[in-house]
Amino acid sequence: MVVHTLAVGLFAVVVCTSACGRREEPPPEAKDVPVLAKEQPGLLNEPPSLMSADNSVVTDFEQRVRDFLKLRDAAEGRVGRIPNGATPEDIVKRQHALGAEIAKQRAGAAPGAIFVPGMQTYIRNVVRRVITGPDGAVIKASLMDENPMAARVAINERYPDTVPMSTMPPDVLSALPSLPDDLEYRFVGNRLILLDIRSHFVIDVVDNTFII
C-alpha cells in the first residue's frame, strides 16, 4: 500500500515538472511575423513624421522669427510710428524708411538667416507633401494663381511695388508653422518668401519648394 502511494506521488511530480515547466506557445497569428515589402509596400516609402524629429527645427525657426521682430520693433522706434491722418504716400514713405533701417541692422544677412538649411528642408517637405496629396492638383493650381513667376525678389530688399502677391492656398498655409500677424508666407515662382508686412521687406527665401 505504501509502495503504491509513493509511486503515485512520484508520477504526479514527474507529470507536474514536465507540464509546469513547459511554456505555452502563442498561436501562429500572435507571433512576430516580418512584414514583407510585397504585402505592405507603402511602409518602405513612408516618410517620417514632419513634427517628430523636426520639432527642434521648427522651435529654432520660431525663435529666429522672434529675434527678427525684436530687431524690427527697435527699427520702428528709430523711424517713428505712423502719424494720425497719414496719407497713402506717407505710409509708403515710412515703409521705405523702415525697410532701410532693417536692412542696415541686418547688413550681411545671407539666405538662411531665418530659414536655416534644416528649416528649408522642412518647408520643402511640407509643401511637396500637400501638393502631391489627394487634392494636390487643385491646390497647386490655386498656388499658381496670380503667381508672379518671373519677379525678382531679394533678401533684405523691399518686395517690388509693381509685383502682385500670390494667394496662399489654405491647405499649404495651415501645414506651415504659424506666423505673427504682421509676417506672411508668399510664393514667387516656386520660391517661398517670408515677408514683413509693416515694411514690405523680404526677410528670407526658400528656393525650389516644388516642381513647376
PASEBA-1860 file (N, C-alpha, C; in nm, 3 decimals):
! residues 212
1> MVVHTLAV> 0.084/-0.119/0.000/0.000/0.000/0.000/0.088/0.125/0.000 ~ 0.195/0.122/0.083/0.286/0.236/0.092/0.359/0.254/-0.041 ~ 0.402/0.142/-0.099/0.472/0.147/-0.228/0.384/0.206/-0.336 ~ 0.258/0.166/-0.337/0.163/0.216/-0.438/0.144/0.366/-0.424 ~ 0.129/0.414/-0.300/0.109/0.558/-0.275/0.230/0.637/-0.319 ~ 0.350/0.583/-0.286/0.473/0.650/-0.324/0.487/0.659/-0.476 ~ 0.452/0.553/-0.544/0.460/0.551/-0.691/0.369/0.654/-0.754 ~ 0.248/0.665/-0.697/0.151/0.764/-0.749/0.204/0.904/-0.730
9> GLFAVVVC> 0.264/0.926/-0.610/0.317/1.060/-0.583/0.431/1.097/-0.676 ~ 0.521/1.001/-0.700/0.631/1.028/-0.791/0.583/1.055/-0.932 ~ 0.483/0.983/-0.974/0.424/1.004/-1.108/0.366/1.144/-1.120 ~ 0.300/1.190/-1.014/0.239/1.323/-1.015/0.347/1.432/-1.025 ~ 0.458/1.411/-0.950/0.567/1.509/-0.953/0.628/1.517/-1.092 ~ 0.650/1.398/-1.154/0.707/1.394/-1.288/0.617/1.466/-1.387 ~ 0.488/1.437/-1.380/0.391/1.498/-1.473/0.389/1.648/-1.454 ~ 0.389/1.694/-1.325/0.383/1.837/-1.296/0.509/1.907/-1.345
17> TSACGRRE> 0.623/1.841/-1.319/0.750/1.902/-1.362/0.754/1.919/-1.513 ~ 0.707/1.820/-1.584/0.708/1.825/-1.730/0.610/1.927/-1.784 ~ 0.490/1.928/-1.724/0.384/2.016/-1.776/0.404/2.159/-1.730 ~ 0.440/2.177/-1.599/0.450/2.312/-1.543/0.568/2.387/-1.603 ~ 0.674/2.315/-1.639/0.791/2.382/-1.696/0.776/2.414/-1.843 ~ 0.672/2.361/-1.906/0.654/2.383/-2.049/0.575/2.511/-2.072 ~ 0.632/2.610/-2.147/0.563/2.735/-2.174/0.467/2.719/-2.290 ~ 0.351/2.781/-2.272/0.251/2.773/-2.379/0.301/2.853/-2.499
25> EPPPEAKD> 0.302/2.793/-2.613/0.341/2.862/-2.736/0.225/2.948/-2.783 ~ 0.252/3.074/-2.820/0.142/3.156/-2.870/0.095/3.103/-3.004 ~ -0.031/3.129/-3.034/-0.082/3.085/-3.164/-0.005/3.153/-3.275 ~ 0.000/3.091/-3.392/0.080/3.145/-3.502/0.052/3.291/-3.531 ~ -0.077/3.332/-3.519/-0.110/3.468/-3.554/-0.060/3.569/-3.452 ~ -0.019/3.523/-3.332/0.026/3.615/-3.228/0.176/3.635/-3.232 ~ 0.249/3.555/-3.307/0.394/3.569/-3.313/0.431/3.690/-3.397 ~ 0.556/3.739/-3.375/0.607/3.848/-3.456/0.639/3.795/-3.594
33> VPVLAKEQ> 0.564/3.842/-3.691/0.582/3.797/-3.829/0.639/3.913/-3.908 ~ 0.750/3.897/-3.977/0.807/4.009/-4.052/0.712/4.054/-4.162 ~ 0.706/4.188/-4.179/0.622/4.244/-4.284/0.701/4.245/-4.413 ~ 0.647/4.187/-4.516/0.714/4.180/-4.644/0.678/4.301/-4.728 ~ 0.774/4.345/-4.810/0.751/4.461/-4.894/0.632/4.441/-4.987 ~ 0.617/4.318/-5.037/0.507/4.293/-5.131/0.372/4.299/-5.062 ~ 0.371/4.283/-4.927/0.245/4.289/-4.854/0.212/4.431/-4.811 ~ 0.314/4.510/-4.772/0.292/4.647/-4.729/0.396/4.738/-4.795
41> PGLLNEPP> 0.391/4.756/-4.924/0.495/4.835/-4.991/0.498/4.979/-4.945 ~ 0.385/5.032/-4.899/0.382/5.171/-4.855/0.469/5.198/-4.736 ~ 0.493/5.096/-4.652/0.573/5.118/-4.533/0.717/5.152/-4.568 ~ 0.767/5.102/-4.680/0.906/5.128/-4.717/0.928/5.272/-4.757 ~ 0.824/5.334/-4.809/0.838/5.471/-4.857/0.770/5.572/-4.766 ~ 0.723/5.528/-4.652/0.652/5.619/-4.562/0.750/5.717/-4.501 ~ 0.734/5.850/-4.526/0.829/5.946/-4.470/0.810/5.960/-4.321 ~ 0.913/6.002/-4.248/0.897/6.021/-4.105/0.801/6.135/-4.076
49> SLMSADNS> 0.744/6.135/-3.957/0.652/6.241/-3.918/0.723/6.375/-3.925 ~ 0.656/6.474/-3.987/0.716/6.605/-4.001/0.736/6.673/-3.867 ~ 0.658/6.634/-3.769/0.665/6.701/-3.641/0.729/6.614/-3.534 ~ 0.811/6.519/-3.571/0.880/6.437/-3.473/1.024/6.482/-3.461 ~ 1.107/6.436/-3.553/1.248/6.474/-3.548/1.267/6.621/-3.580 ~ 1.168/6.684/-3.645/1.184/6.821/-3.688/1.130/6.922/-3.587 ~ 1.085/6.876/-3.472/1.034/6.968/-3.372/1.135/7.075/-3.336 ~ 1.260/7.034/-3.317/1.364/7.130/-3.279/1.390/7.230/-3.390
57> VVTDFEQR> 1.377/7.187/-3.516/1.397/7.277/-3.629/1.291/7.386/-3.629 ~ 1.167/7.348/-3.606/1.057/7.445/-3.602/1.072/7.538/-3.482 ~ 1.109/7.484/-3.368/1.129/7.566/-3.248/1.238/7.670/-3.272 ~ 1.346/7.627/-3.335/1.455/7.720/-3.367/1.407/7.827/-3.464 ~ 1.327/7.788/-3.562/1.272/7.885/-3.657/1.187/7.989/-3.585 ~ 1.102/7.944/-3.496/1.016/8.036/-3.422/1.097/8.135/-3.339 ~ 1.208/8.088/-3.282/1.294/8.179/-3.207/1.361/8.280/-3.299 ~ 1.402/8.238/-3.418/1.463/8.330/-3.513/1.362/8.435/-3.559
65> VRDFLKLR> 1.237/8.395/-3.574/1.131/8.491/-3.608/1.115/8.593/-3.497 ~ 1.114/8.548/-3.372/1.102/8.641/-3.259/1.221/8.737/-3.254 ~ 1.339/8.685/-3.285/1.457/8.771/-3.286/1.443/8.879/-3.394 ~ 1.389/8.841/-3.510/1.368/8.941/-3.614/1.268/9.046/-3.569 ~ 1.160/9.005/-3.504/1.058/9.100/-3.459/1.118/9.201/-3.361 ~ 1.208/9.156/-3.275/1.274/9.249/-3.183/1.356/9.351/-3.260 ~ 1.428/9.303/-3.362/1.508/9.393/-3.445/1.418/9.492/-3.517 ~ 1.308/9.444/-3.573/1.218/9.533/-3.646/1.152/9.635/-3.554
73> DAAEGRVG> 1.111/9.590/-3.434/1.048/9.683/-3.340/1.146/9.793/-3.298 ~ 1.273/9.754/-3.281/1.374/9.855/-3.248/1.392/9.953/-3.364 ~ 1.387/9.900/-3.487/1.397/9.986/-3.605/1.279/10.081/-3.612 ~ 1.161/10.032/-3.579/1.042/10.118/-3.579/1.057/10.230/-3.478 ~ 1.119/10.200/-3.364/1.141/10.304/-3.264/1.229/10.416/-3.317 ~ 1.324/10.383/-3.404/1.411/10.486/-3.461/1.343/10.561/-3.576 ~ 1.258/10.491/-3.651/1.190/10.553/-3.763/1.070/10.635/-3.717 ~ 1.002/10.588/-3.613/0.883/10.656/-3.565/0.755/10.589/-3.614
81> RIPNGATP> 0.651/10.606/-3.538/0.523/10.546/-3.573/0.454/10.623/-3.686 ~ 0.354/10.559/-3.745/0.275/10.625/-3.849/0.189/10.732/-3.782 ~ 0.198/10.857/-3.824/0.119/10.962/-3.760/-0.029/10.951/-3.794 ~ -0.112/11.004/-3.708/-0.255/11.008/-3.737/-0.278/11.094/-3.862 ~ -0.371/11.049/-3.943/-0.403/11.123/-4.065/-0.300/11.108/-4.175 ~ -0.214/11.006/-4.165/-0.112/10.984/-4.267/-0.176/10.948/-4.400 ~ -0.121/11.001/-4.507/-0.170/10.970/-4.641/-0.107/10.839/-4.690 ~ -0.164/10.778/-4.794/-0.101/10.658/-4.850/0.045/10.681/-4.887
89> EDIVKRQH> 0.075/10.802/-4.936/0.214/10.833/-4.971/0.301/10.835/-4.846 ~ 0.248/10.887/-4.736/0.322/10.889/-4.610/0.351/10.747/-4.562 ~ 0.253/10.660/-4.578/0.269/10.521/-4.532/0.376/10.450/-4.614 ~ 0.373/10.470/-4.746/0.474/10.407/-4.831/0.612/10.463/-4.799 ~ 0.621/10.594/-4.777/0.748/10.657/-4.743/0.804/10.599/-4.614 ~ 0.716/10.578/-4.515/0.761/10.521/-4.389/0.804/10.375/-4.407 ~ 0.732/10.302/-4.492/0.771/10.163/-4.519/0.913/10.157/-4.575 ~ 0.943/10.248/-4.667/1.077/10.251/-4.725/1.181/10.283/-4.617
97> ALGAEIAK> 1.147/10.377/-4.530/1.240/10.415/-4.424/1.261/10.300/-4.327 ~ 1.153/10.231/-4.293/1.164/10.117/-4.202/1.244/10.006/-4.266 ~ 1.218/9.978/-4.394/1.293/9.874/-4.463/1.442/9.906/-4.468 ~ 1.474/10.033/-4.493/1.614/10.074/-4.498/1.681/10.056/-4.362 ~ 1.609/10.086/-4.256/1.663/10.071/-4.121/1.683/9.923/-4.087 ~ 1.588/9.841/-4.127/1.601/9.696/-4.104/1.720/9.642/-4.182 ~ 1.733/9.685/-4.309/1.844/9.638/-4.392/1.977/9.676/-4.329 ~ 1.984/9.796/-4.271/2.107/9.840/-4.206/2.141/9.750/-4.089
105> QRAGAAPG> 2.038/9.713/-4.010/2.061/9.629/-3.894/2.093/9.485/-3.932 ~ 2.046/9.444/-4.051/2.069/9.306/-4.096/2.177/9.301/-4.203 ~ 2.261/9.401/-4.209/2.366/9.406/-4.311/2.447/9.277/-4.310 ~ 2.459/9.218/-4.426/2.536/9.094/-4.436/2.454/8.968/-4.414 ~ 2.325/8.984/-4.380/2.240/8.866/-4.361/2.224/8.794/-4.494 ~ 2.262/8.668/-4.496/2.258/8.589/-4.619/2.136/8.498/-4.619 ~ 2.105/8.436/-4.733/1.996/8.337/-4.733/2.020/8.232/-4.625 ~ 1.918/8.205/-4.551/1.931/8.108/-4.444/1.943/8.171/-4.306
113> AIFVPGMQ> 1.932/8.304/-4.298/1.939/8.369/-4.167/1.818/8.330/-4.082 ~ 1.703/8.313/-4.145/1.581/8.268/-4.076/1.550/8.124/-4.116 ~ 1.547/8.101/-4.247/1.527/7.965/-4.299/1.661/7.893/-4.304 ~ 1.706/7.841/-4.192/1.832/7.767/-4.189/1.815/7.640/-4.274 ~ 1.924/7.573/-4.311/1.913/7.457/-4.401/1.812/7.352/-4.356 ~ 1.810/7.320/-4.226/1.713/7.221/-4.179/1.571/7.268/-4.196 ~ 1.547/7.399/-4.177/1.412/7.454/-4.194/1.375/7.458/-4.342 ~ 1.471/7.482/-4.428/1.442/7.480/-4.571/1.396/7.341/-4.614
121> TYIRNVVR> 1.464/7.239/-4.565/1.423/7.102/-4.595/1.283/7.074/-4.543 ~ 1.257/7.120/-4.423/1.124/7.104/-4.363/1.016/7.169/-4.450 ~ 1.041/7.293/-4.492/0.944/7.366/-4.574/0.919/7.292/-4.704 ~ 1.025/7.247/-4.769/1.008/7.174/-4.896/0.926/7.047/-4.875 ~ 0.953/6.975/-4.768/0.876/6.853/-4.739/0.729/6.883/-4.718 ~ 0.701/6.990/-4.645/0.561/7.027/-4.618/0.489/7.061/-4.748 ~ 0.549/7.150/-4.826/0.484/7.196/-4.950/0.464/7.080/-5.046 ~ 0.565/6.997/-5.063/0.555/6.887/-5.159/0.456/6.781/-5.113
129> RVITGPDG> 0.448/6.759/-4.983/0.351/6.662/-4.933/0.209/6.710/-4.961 ~ 0.185/6.840/-4.941/0.050/6.893/-4.963/0.012/6.886/-5.110 ~ 0.103/6.927/-5.199/0.065/6.934/-5.341/0.077/6.800/-5.413 ~ 0.121/6.697/-5.343/0.117/6.562/-5.402/0.011/6.476/-5.335 ~ -0.070/6.536/-5.248/-0.176/6.464/-5.180/-0.297/6.446/-5.271 ~ -0.407/6.397/-5.213/-0.527/6.369/-5.293/-0.580/6.490/-5.369 ~ -0.573/6.610/-5.309/-0.623/6.730/-5.375/-0.508/6.814/-5.432 ~ -0.396/6.750/-5.454/-0.276/6.823/-5.493/-0.290/6.905/-5.618
137> AVIKASLM> -0.356/6.853/-5.719/-0.369/6.926/-5.845/-0.446/7.056/-5.826 ~ -0.553/7.050/-5.750/-0.633/7.169/-5.724/-0.554/7.270/-5.640 ~ -0.483/7.219/-5.540/-0.405/7.307/-5.453/-0.293/7.375/-5.531 ~ -0.227/7.299/-5.616/-0.118/7.357/-5.694/-0.171/7.461/-5.792 ~ -0.287/7.435/-5.850/-0.347/7.533/-5.941/-0.377/7.662/-5.866 ~ -0.427/7.650/-5.742/-0.453/7.768/-5.660/-0.324/7.839/-5.625 ~ -0.222/7.761/-5.597/-0.092/7.818/-5.561/-0.033/7.898/-5.677 ~ -0.058/7.851/-5.799/-0.003/7.918/-5.917/-0.090/8.034/-5.964
145> DENPMAAR> -0.208/8.048/-5.906/-0.297/8.156/-5.945/-0.235/8.291/-5.908 ~ -0.216/8.376/-6.005/-0.156/8.508/-5.985/-0.013/8.500/-5.929 ~ 0.051/8.387/-5.951/0.189/8.372/-5.902/0.282/8.452/-5.993 ~ 0.356/8.549/-5.936/0.447/8.630/-6.019/0.574/8.552/-6.052 ~ 0.567/8.468/-6.152/0.671/8.370/-6.181/0.810/8.433/-6.200 ~ 0.817/8.538/-6.279/0.948/8.592/-6.318/0.993/8.709/-6.232 ~ 0.919/8.740/-6.128/0.952/8.856/-6.046/1.086/8.836/-5.975 ~ 1.159/8.944/-5.962/1.286/8.938/-5.890/1.264/8.985/-5.747
153> VAINERYP> 1.294/8.900/-5.652/1.289/8.939/-5.512/1.423/8.903/-5.449 ~ 1.463/8.981/-5.351/1.592/8.957/-5.287/1.580/8.981/-5.137 ~ 1.656/8.904/-5.063/1.660/8.919/-4.918/1.716/9.056/-4.882 ~ 1.659/9.115/-4.777/1.699/9.248/-4.729/1.662/9.358/-4.827 ~ 1.561/9.331/-4.912/1.512/9.433/-5.002/1.358/9.438/-4.994 ~ 1.303/9.548/-5.039/1.159/9.566/-5.040/1.096/9.479/-5.148 ~ 0.981/9.421/-5.118/0.906/9.347/-5.220/0.862/9.448/-5.325 ~ 0.885/9.418/-5.453/0.858/9.518/-5.559/0.713/9.567/-5.556
161> DTVPMSTM> 0.697/9.698/-5.563/0.563/9.758/-5.556/0.478/9.720/-5.677 ~ 0.542/9.695/-5.790/0.467/9.667/-5.913/0.433/9.519/-5.931 ~ 0.476/9.434/-5.838/0.454/9.290/-5.849/0.338/9.248/-5.760 ~ 0.233/9.188/-5.817/0.122/9.142/-5.732/0.166/9.026/-5.643 ~ 0.096/9.009/-5.534/0.128/8.900/-5.442/0.039/8.779/-5.471 ~ 0.099/8.663/-5.468/0.025/8.540/-5.493/-0.068/8.509/-5.376 ~ -0.172/8.434/-5.407/-0.259/8.385/-5.300/-0.194/8.264/-5.235 ~ -0.224/8.244/-5.108/-0.170/8.129/-5.036/-0.282/8.028/-5.014
169> PPDVLSAL> -0.276/7.910/-5.077/-0.379/7.808/-5.056/-0.390/7.774/-4.907 ~ -0.510/7.767/-4.853/-0.527/7.737/-4.710/-0.460/7.607/-4.668 ~ -0.461/7.506/-4.756/-0.400/7.377/-4.720/-0.250/7.390/-4.698 ~ -0.185/7.471/-4.781/-0.042/7.493/-4.764/-0.016/7.578/-4.641 ~ -0.095/7.684/-4.626/-0.076/7.776/-4.515/-0.093/7.707/-4.381 ~ -0.195/7.623/-4.370/-0.221/7.555/-4.243/-0.115/7.450/-4.211 ~ -0.044/7.400/-4.313/0.058/7.299/-4.290/0.191/7.360/-4.246 ~ 0.210/7.489/-4.275/0.334/7.557/-4.238/0.327/7.608/-4.094
177> PSLPDDLE> 0.442/7.628/-4.031/0.440/7.686/-3.895/0.371/7.822/-3.895 ~ 0.289/7.848/-3.795/0.216/7.973/-3.789/0.311/8.090/-3.768 ~ 0.267/8.208/-3.814/0.347/8.329/-3.805/0.272/8.437/-3.727 ~ 0.344/8.534/-3.672/0.276/8.650/-3.615/0.194/8.721/-3.723 ~ 0.098/8.801/-3.680/0.002/8.860/-3.774/0.068/8.946/-3.882 ~ 0.178/9.010/-3.852/0.237/9.102/-3.949/0.352/9.043/-4.029 ~ 0.363/8.910/-4.027/0.455/8.839/-4.115/0.373/8.743/-4.201 ~ 0.416/8.722/-4.324/0.342/8.635/-4.415/0.435/8.549/-4.499
185> YRFVGNRL> 0.383/8.431/-4.537/0.447/8.350/-4.640/0.385/8.390/-4.774 ~ 0.469/8.398/-4.876/0.419/8.419/-5.012/0.504/8.339/-5.109 ~ 0.445/8.299/-5.221/0.519/8.230/-5.325/0.552/8.327/-5.439 ~ 0.676/8.318/-5.485/0.717/8.388/-5.607/0.781/8.280/-5.694 ~ 0.709/8.237/-5.797/0.751/8.117/-5.869/0.742/7.999/-5.774 ~ 0.849/7.922/-5.764/0.848/7.810/-5.669/0.931/7.841/-5.545 ~ 0.954/7.970/-5.524/1.023/8.015/-5.403/0.922/8.061/-5.299 ~ 0.946/8.022/-5.177/0.863/8.069/-5.066/0.940/8.180/-4.996
193> ILLDIRSH> 0.876/8.297/-4.983/0.942/8.407/-4.915/0.873/8.435/-4.782 ~ 0.951/8.492/-4.690/0.898/8.538/-4.562/0.896/8.690/-4.570 ~ 0.777/8.747/-4.558/0.757/8.890/-4.584/0.712/8.962/-4.458 ~ 0.777/9.075/-4.430/0.733/9.162/-4.321/0.635/9.264/-4.379 ~ 0.511/9.259/-4.333/0.406/9.343/-4.390/0.429/9.491/-4.356 ~ 0.479/9.519/-4.239/0.495/9.660/-4.198/0.591/9.736/-4.288 ~ 0.691/9.666/-4.339/0.790/9.733/-4.423/0.790/9.681/-4.567 ~ 0.710/9.578/-4.594/0.713/9.509/-4.724/0.854/9.461/-4.755
201> FVIDVVDN> 0.918/9.412/-4.652/1.059/9.374/-4.658/1.071/9.224/-4.667 ~ 1.154/9.174/-4.760/1.175/9.030/-4.777/1.280/8.986/-4.675 ~ 1.237/8.902/-4.580/1.325/8.861/-4.471/1.412/8.743/-4.511 ~ 1.353/8.644/-4.577/1.429/8.527/-4.618/1.352/8.452/-4.726 ~ 1.420/8.358/-4.793/1.364/8.287/-4.908/1.403/8.139/-4.900 ~ 1.309/8.053/-4.941/1.339/7.911/-4.962/1.320/7.883/-5.111 ~ 1.427/7.842/-5.178/1.420/7.813/-5.321/1.368/7.671/-5.346 ~ 1.311/7.653/-5.465/1.275/7.519/-5.515/1.188/7.441/-5.416
209> TFII> 1.078/7.503/-5.376/0.990/7.435/-5.282/0.901/7.332/-5.348 ~ 0.885/7.339/-5.480/0.806/7.239/-5.552/0.847/7.241/-5.698 ~ 0.803/7.141/-5.771/0.834/7.131/-5.914/0.728/7.205/-5.993 ~ 0.769/7.300/-6.073/0.674/7.376/-6.154/0.636/7.296/-6.279
END
